[in-house]
Amino acid sequence: MWFGNLVTMEWWDDLWLNESFATYMSFISMSQIPELSYFNTCWVTFQQYKYWGISADQLSTTHPICATIHRTDEAESLFDGISYGKGSSFLKQVYNVIGHETMKAGLHKYFKDFQWKNTTLPDFVGSLQWAYDQSGDKSMGADFNFTDWCDSWLKTSGVNILEPVVEYNDDFSVKTFEIKQVCDLRGQNKLRKQKLNVAFYDSDLKAHVVNDIVLSDKNALNPVDFDFKGPVKAIVINHDEHAYCKVRFDQRTLDSL
Protein backbone atom coordinates (compact mmCIF):
# COMPACT_ATOMS: atom_id res chain seq x y z
CA MET A 1 0.00 0.00 0.00
CA TRP A 2 2.69 2.50 -1.02
CA PHE A 3 0.07 4.96 -2.27
CA GLY A 4 -2.47 4.21 0.46
CA ASN A 5 -0.39 4.04 3.64
CA LEU A 6 3.25 5.06 3.18
CA VAL A 7 2.19 8.06 1.08
CA THR A 8 -1.50 8.93 0.76
CA MET A 9 -2.98 11.18 -1.90
CA GLU A 10 -4.65 14.22 -0.35
CA TRP A 11 -8.05 13.95 -2.06
CA TRP A 12 -10.15 11.66 -4.24
CA ASP A 13 -9.03 13.45 -7.42
CA ASP A 14 -5.92 11.25 -7.36
CA LEU A 15 -7.59 7.96 -6.47
CA TRP A 16 -6.41 6.64 -9.85
CA LEU A 17 -2.79 6.55 -8.67
CA ASN A 18 -3.53 4.13 -5.86
CA GLU A 19 -5.55 1.80 -8.10
CA SER A 20 -3.46 2.16 -11.27
CA PHE A 21 -0.13 1.71 -9.55
CA ALA A 22 -1.29 -1.46 -7.80
CA THR A 23 -2.53 -2.85 -11.12
CA TYR A 24 0.60 -1.96 -13.05
CA MET A 25 3.03 -3.13 -10.35
CA SER A 26 1.35 -6.53 -10.15
CA PHE A 27 2.15 -7.12 -13.82
CA ILE A 28 5.65 -5.67 -13.88
CA SER A 29 6.46 -7.80 -10.83
CA MET A 30 5.31 -10.91 -12.65
CA SER A 31 7.48 -9.97 -15.63
CA GLN A 32 10.61 -9.28 -13.56
CA ILE A 33 10.65 -11.85 -10.72
CA PRO A 34 12.65 -14.96 -11.75
CA GLU A 35 10.40 -17.27 -9.75
CA LEU A 36 7.47 -16.18 -11.93
CA SER A 37 9.28 -16.58 -15.25
CA TYR A 38 6.95 -19.45 -16.17
CA PHE A 39 4.13 -16.88 -16.43
CA ASN A 40 5.50 -15.36 -19.63
CA THR A 41 2.18 -14.10 -20.95
CA CYS A 42 1.54 -11.56 -18.20
CA TRP A 43 1.56 -8.59 -20.61
CA VAL A 44 -0.98 -10.40 -22.78
CA THR A 45 -3.18 -10.69 -19.70
CA PHE A 46 -2.62 -6.98 -19.02
CA GLN A 47 -4.42 -6.20 -22.27
CA GLN A 48 -7.78 -6.87 -20.62
CA TYR A 49 -7.14 -3.86 -18.35
CA LYS A 50 -5.92 -1.70 -21.20
CA TYR A 51 -8.98 -2.42 -23.33
CA TRP A 52 -11.24 -1.96 -20.34
CA GLY A 53 -9.84 1.57 -20.28
CA ILE A 54 -10.21 2.04 -24.04
CA SER A 55 -13.81 0.81 -23.93
CA ALA A 56 -14.67 3.24 -21.12
CA ASP A 57 -12.83 6.04 -22.93
CA GLN A 58 -15.18 5.74 -25.92
CA LEU A 59 -18.34 6.32 -23.89
CA SER A 60 -20.10 9.62 -23.25
CA THR A 61 -19.29 9.09 -19.56
CA THR A 62 -15.51 9.14 -20.09
CA HIS A 63 -13.48 11.46 -17.87
CA PRO A 64 -9.84 12.41 -17.32
CA ILE A 65 -7.70 9.95 -15.35
CA CYS A 66 -7.21 12.71 -12.79
CA ALA A 67 -10.83 13.76 -12.34
CA THR A 68 -12.24 16.61 -10.24
CA ILE A 69 -14.17 15.33 -7.23
CA HIS A 70 -16.13 17.82 -5.11
CA ARG A 71 -17.69 15.47 -2.55
CA THR A 72 -16.72 12.10 -1.13
CA ASP A 73 -19.85 10.40 -2.48
CA GLU A 74 -18.75 11.30 -6.03
CA ALA A 75 -15.61 9.18 -5.65
CA GLU A 76 -17.60 5.99 -6.22
CA SER A 77 -17.83 6.88 -9.92
CA LEU A 78 -14.03 6.68 -10.25
CA PHE A 79 -13.77 2.93 -9.65
CA ASP A 80 -13.94 2.23 -13.38
CA GLY A 81 -11.95 1.34 -16.48
CA ILE A 82 -10.39 4.80 -16.65
CA SER A 83 -8.87 4.70 -13.14
CA TYR A 84 -7.75 1.08 -13.39
CA GLY A 85 -7.23 0.31 -17.09
CA LYS A 86 -6.25 3.62 -18.66
CA GLY A 87 -4.34 4.73 -15.55
CA SER A 88 -2.21 1.58 -15.45
CA SER A 89 -1.67 1.81 -19.23
CA PHE A 90 -0.44 5.38 -18.71
CA LEU A 91 2.07 4.14 -16.11
CA LYS A 92 3.20 1.42 -18.54
CA GLN A 93 3.85 4.13 -21.11
CA VAL A 94 5.72 6.25 -18.53
CA TYR A 95 7.97 3.24 -17.92
CA ASN A 96 8.63 2.94 -21.65
CA VAL A 97 9.28 6.67 -22.06
CA ILE A 98 11.66 7.29 -19.15
CA GLY A 99 13.05 3.78 -18.56
CA HIS A 100 13.38 1.42 -15.61
CA GLU A 101 16.17 3.15 -13.70
CA THR A 102 14.73 6.64 -14.09
CA MET A 103 11.27 5.57 -12.97
CA LYS A 104 12.80 3.70 -10.04
CA ALA A 105 14.79 6.79 -9.02
CA GLY A 106 11.72 9.02 -9.27
CA LEU A 107 9.59 6.70 -7.16
CA HIS A 108 12.37 6.36 -4.58
CA LYS A 109 12.53 10.16 -4.26
CA TYR A 110 8.75 10.39 -3.99
CA PHE A 111 8.49 7.83 -1.20
CA LYS A 112 11.48 9.25 0.64
CA ASP A 113 10.34 12.88 0.46
CA PHE A 114 6.70 12.27 1.29
CA GLN A 115 6.59 9.21 3.53
CA TRP A 116 3.78 9.40 6.11
CA LYS A 117 2.41 12.54 4.42
CA ASN A 118 -0.41 13.52 2.10
CA THR A 119 0.41 14.53 -1.46
CA THR A 120 -1.10 15.95 -4.63
CA LEU A 121 -0.47 15.07 -8.26
CA PRO A 122 2.33 17.66 -8.75
CA ASP A 123 4.30 15.96 -5.93
CA PHE A 124 4.24 12.62 -7.77
CA VAL A 125 4.86 14.01 -11.26
CA GLY A 126 7.52 16.38 -9.92
CA SER A 127 9.53 13.48 -8.51
CA LEU A 128 9.47 11.72 -11.88
CA GLN A 129 10.32 14.99 -13.63
CA TRP A 130 13.36 15.37 -11.36
CA ALA A 131 14.52 11.83 -12.18
CA TYR A 132 14.00 12.40 -15.91
CA ASP A 133 16.00 15.65 -15.82
CA GLN A 134 18.79 13.90 -13.93
CA SER A 135 18.95 11.11 -16.51
CA GLY A 136 19.86 13.43 -19.39
CA ASP A 137 17.61 11.42 -21.72
CA LYS A 138 16.64 13.32 -24.90
CA SER A 139 14.96 10.48 -26.78
CA MET A 140 11.58 12.24 -26.64
CA GLY A 141 13.05 15.41 -28.14
CA ALA A 142 15.14 18.30 -26.86
CA ASP A 143 12.03 20.33 -25.95
CA PHE A 144 10.24 17.50 -24.13
CA ASN A 145 8.69 18.52 -20.81
CA PHE A 146 7.67 15.51 -18.77
CA THR A 147 5.17 17.41 -16.60
CA ASP A 148 3.34 18.87 -19.60
CA TRP A 149 3.31 15.44 -21.23
CA CYS A 150 1.73 13.93 -18.11
CA ASP A 151 -0.95 16.63 -18.12
CA SER A 152 -1.80 15.78 -21.73
CA TRP A 153 -2.66 12.27 -20.57
CA LEU A 154 -3.96 12.76 -17.04
CA LYS A 155 -6.10 15.89 -17.47
CA THR A 156 -7.78 15.12 -20.79
CA SER A 157 -9.97 12.24 -21.96
CA GLY A 158 -10.52 10.15 -25.06
CA VAL A 159 -8.36 7.70 -26.98
CA ASN A 160 -6.18 8.27 -30.05
CA ILE A 161 -6.38 6.16 -33.20
CA LEU A 162 -3.20 5.22 -35.08
CA GLU A 163 -3.33 4.09 -38.69
CA PRO A 164 -0.67 3.28 -41.30
CA VAL A 165 -0.15 5.39 -44.39
CA VAL A 166 1.92 3.07 -46.53
CA GLU A 167 3.10 2.97 -50.14
CA TYR A 168 4.33 -0.38 -51.50
CA ASN A 169 6.70 -1.09 -54.36
CA ASP A 170 5.73 -3.68 -57.02
CA ASP A 171 7.46 -6.45 -55.02
CA PHE A 172 5.56 -5.41 -51.87
CA SER A 173 8.58 -3.91 -50.18
CA VAL A 174 7.68 -0.67 -48.44
CA LYS A 175 8.48 2.52 -50.33
CA THR A 176 7.24 5.02 -47.72
CA PHE A 177 5.60 4.62 -44.35
CA GLU A 178 3.91 7.11 -42.02
CA ILE A 179 1.79 6.79 -38.90
CA LYS A 180 -1.33 8.95 -38.86
CA GLN A 181 -2.64 9.88 -35.42
CA VAL A 182 -6.25 11.03 -35.13
CA CYS A 183 -8.68 11.56 -32.26
CA ASP A 184 -11.62 9.36 -31.40
CA LEU A 185 -14.93 11.23 -31.15
CA ARG A 186 -15.45 11.05 -27.39
CA GLY A 187 -13.87 13.05 -24.61
CA GLN A 188 -11.71 16.15 -24.38
CA ASN A 189 -9.43 14.63 -26.96
CA LYS A 190 -6.20 15.85 -28.56
CA LEU A 191 -3.12 14.56 -30.33
CA ARG A 192 -0.62 13.21 -27.80
CA LYS A 193 3.09 12.49 -27.90
CA GLN A 194 3.61 8.74 -27.76
CA LYS A 195 6.60 6.40 -27.95
CA LEU A 196 6.07 3.05 -29.60
CA ASN A 197 7.43 0.30 -31.85
CA VAL A 198 6.37 -0.83 -35.32
CA ALA A 199 6.86 -4.35 -36.69
CA PHE A 200 7.25 -5.12 -40.40
CA TYR A 201 6.54 -8.82 -41.00
CA ASP A 202 8.25 -10.49 -43.96
CA SER A 203 6.88 -13.38 -46.05
CA ASP A 204 7.99 -15.85 -43.35
CA LEU A 205 6.19 -13.74 -40.72
CA LYS A 206 9.48 -12.77 -39.10
CA ALA A 207 9.18 -9.39 -37.38
CA HIS A 208 11.58 -6.59 -38.31
CA VAL A 209 10.98 -4.06 -35.54
CA VAL A 210 11.62 -0.33 -35.53
CA ASN A 211 11.87 0.70 -31.89
CA ASP A 212 11.20 3.95 -30.03
CA ILE A 213 9.28 5.90 -32.65
CA VAL A 214 8.08 9.18 -31.15
CA LEU A 215 4.75 10.50 -32.44
CA SER A 216 4.15 14.23 -32.53
CA ASP A 217 1.45 15.94 -30.50
CA LYS A 218 1.27 18.70 -33.14
CA ASN A 219 1.24 16.92 -36.50
CA ALA A 220 -1.10 14.11 -37.48
CA LEU A 221 1.36 12.49 -39.93
CA ASN A 222 4.61 11.00 -38.60
CA PRO A 223 7.18 9.69 -41.13
CA VAL A 224 8.98 6.51 -40.02
CA ASP A 225 12.50 5.54 -41.10
CA PHE A 226 13.11 1.81 -41.52
CA ASP A 227 15.95 -0.42 -42.72
CA PHE A 228 14.12 -3.53 -43.91
CA LYS A 229 14.00 -3.60 -47.73
CA GLY A 230 12.36 -6.97 -48.45
CA PRO A 231 8.72 -7.76 -49.24
CA VAL A 232 6.34 -7.03 -46.35
CA LYS A 233 3.32 -9.16 -45.60
CA ALA A 234 1.96 -7.25 -42.62
CA ILE A 235 2.63 -4.10 -40.62
CA VAL A 236 1.71 -3.80 -36.94
CA ILE A 237 1.74 -0.40 -35.25
CA ASN A 238 2.31 -0.44 -31.47
CA HIS A 239 4.20 -3.73 -31.49
CA ASP A 240 4.77 -4.70 -27.80
CA GLU A 241 1.76 -2.55 -26.82
CA HIS A 242 3.60 0.28 -25.06
CA ALA A 243 1.23 3.03 -26.24
CA TYR A 244 -2.38 3.58 -25.20
CA CYS A 245 -4.31 3.77 -28.48
CA LYS A 246 -6.53 2.02 -30.98
CA VAL A 247 -4.77 0.68 -34.07
CA ARG A 248 -5.95 0.28 -37.64
CA PHE A 249 -4.38 -1.89 -40.36
CA ASP A 250 -3.71 -1.36 -44.04
CA GLN A 251 -5.47 -3.59 -46.57
CA ARG A 252 -2.46 -5.81 -47.31
CA THR A 253 -2.08 -6.58 -43.61
CA LEU A 254 -5.78 -7.40 -43.31
CA ASP A 255 -5.56 -9.71 -46.33
CA SER A 256 -2.67 -11.54 -44.66
CA LEU A 257 -4.49 -12.23 -41.39
Secondary structure as GFF3:
##gff-version 3
##sequence-region A 1 257
A	DSSP	pi_helix	2	6	.	.	.	ID=ss1
A	DSSP	beta_strand	7	9	.	.	.	ID=ss2
A	DSSP	three_ten_helix	12	14	.	.	.	ID=ss3
A	DSSP	alpha_helix	15	32	.	.	.	ID=ss4
A	DSSP	three_ten_helix	34	36	.	.	.	ID=ss5
A	DSSP	alpha_helix	42	57	.	.	.	ID=ss6
A	DSSP	three_ten_helix	72	78	.	.	.	ID=ss7
A	DSSP	alpha_helix	81	81	.	.	.	ID=ss8
A	DSSP	pi_helix	82	86	.	.	.	ID=ss9
A	DSSP	alpha_helix	87	98	.	.	.	ID=ss10
A	DSSP	alpha_helix	100	114	.	.	.	ID=ss11
A	DSSP	beta_strand	117	119	.	.	.	ID=ss12
A	DSSP	alpha_helix	121	135	.	.	.	ID=ss13
A	DSSP	alpha_helix	146	154	.	.	.	ID=ss14
A	DSSP	beta_strand	160	168	.	.	.	ID=ss15
A	DSSP	beta_strand	174	183	.	.	.	ID=ss16
A	DSSP	beta_strand	194	201	.	.	.	ID=ss17
A	DSSP	beta_strand	207	215	.	.	.	ID=ss18
A	DSSP	beta_strand	221	223	.	.	.	ID=ss19
A	DSSP	beta_strand	234	239	.	.	.	ID=ss20
A	DSSP	beta_strand	246	247	.	.	.	ID=ss21
A	DSSP	alpha_helix	251	256	.	.	.	ID=ss22
###
